[in-house]
């Protein structure tokens, strides 16, 4: 059983090194700032300017449409509509500062976790302890079962990291399309779209 134990130990060590590599690359890159998103999607900053112009254009178009609707039938109060449109034009124009402030507030716990004096997550140390315990207590067949459980845990951890990366991309899309979402709040007819974006 010495050869089997050696193979299992080597394979488990390689799995843990791979997890350390993925852990350091993914968790180090993600955060509540958009620097990584801008690095991987450089067109996002240019598109953001387009979204600001589109948002202001949608608000003005909606304002004119709602004011014309007032001539034919009873619609929103023109004074309230104009005031609401002016407020949302300001929100669209300053959407990047608003979203950055929200990200800074929301990212504070994440920064606390990354900057705290917690011991670093090191899978190689966990691997050596696990293999020592299994080697002392068990024979080769149980070590293989331990390796299978280790592979299942590693696969689930990799899926968790991919889900975190997916949510980071979704957060980037929400941040850079914020002006268009703010534009939807300028009218009662489209206010539910803005509310749904805020919930996301």
WORA-V225232 format. One record per run of one state. SS is the DSSP state (H for helix, E for strand, - for the rest). FROM is the first residue (numbers start at 1). LEN is the number of residues. If there is no record, write none. Layout:
ss=<SS:SS>
from=<FROM:FROM>
len=<LEN:LEN>
//
This chain:
ss=<-:H:-:H:-:H:-:H:-:H:-:H:-:H:-:H:-:H:-:H:->
from=<1:2:30:35:41:43:73:78:94:95:107:108:116:123:138:140:177:178:187:191:200>
len=<1:28:5:6:2:30:5:16:1:12:1:8:7:15:2:37:1:9:4:9:1>
//
